Amino acid sequence: MKRRNVVAIGAALAGVGLLPELAQAASALKSSPRMPVLFVGHGSPMNAITDNEFRRSWQALGAEFGKAYPRPQLILCISAHWITPGSWRLTGMAQPRTIHDFGGFPQELFDQQYPAPGAPATAREIASGTQPRLALDDHEWGYDHGTWSVLKPMFPKADIPVLQLSLDYARPPQEHFALGEQLRGLREKGVLIVGSGNVVHNLRATRRDANAMQAYDWAYEFDRWAGGVMAKGALKELSEFQKLGQVAQLAHPTYDHYLPLLHAAGAALPGEKVRFFNDRYQSASLAMRSVVWGGA
């Protein structure tokens, strides 16, 4: 690769504000007070329909938009459940389908629909405005449960357009954080960026008898490490989670549920106010810690 191309890509991944192309894409949206950034620990799909503390917290957070926070013009959700090794992909259809990407749950969960519209024109512009460019998916995917299970309690009217961004699993963690940095400026255009995953996610070690305050030692250690990094504002350190060795391996046998946190953290501003909620666990091996950066 020529040196000038390396420099250009490095500058893009630095993620300071919007790239010129992405600024043009955002021009289709009205300027607004800066939106917060969210990372939501979604846990079990059953949280979408169960009257528990997690679902109630999502409902309460959604009610803050239009009051403490501006109402979003668009939601950009990065879900742990759309893995596309070799490229980042962005939904580009006008009416994305609701995907029930799970098994063994009650029919009520499979009956859930989230008919929020897409935003094809804005998706095309955003996809062409990042480095590397995002591939556009206009027919295959939709809203998987990483997206709809949290957005339905938060925004039940489904009247805000939603774009879903995939995870390029072939990219190192640092590049996921850098993509979040590139998307940061969209917050000034009424775009709510939501990462949906879990700070700790090990389905091989679940304990159904555990309560919300019980967790394995390694789950607790990793969760406290991540929370401490975010509390002190050293967000790039989140990309170095593998330095925790066996604790990181146990917390994330695969790290698909961790990567959305890196996108969300990258979209946060240096020194921005951080607020945690749902500092609890599910089944001893899922950390439900959720985060709001910025806003009220």
Secondary structure, 3 states (H helix, E strand, C coil): CCHHHHHHHHHHHHCCCCCHHHHHHHCCCCCCCCCCEEEEECCCHHHHCCCCHHHHHHHHHHHCECCCECCCCEEEEEEEEEECCCCCEEECCCCCEECCCCCCCCHHHHCCCCCCCCCHHHHHHHHCCCCCCCEEECCCCEECHHHHHHHHHHCCCCCCCEEEEEECCCCCHHHHHHHHHHHHHHHHHCEEEEEEECCEECHHHCCCCCCCCCCCHHHHHHHHHHHHHHHCCCHHHHHHHHHHCHHHHHHCCCCCCCHHHHHHHHHCCCCCCEEEECCCEECCCEECCEEEECCC
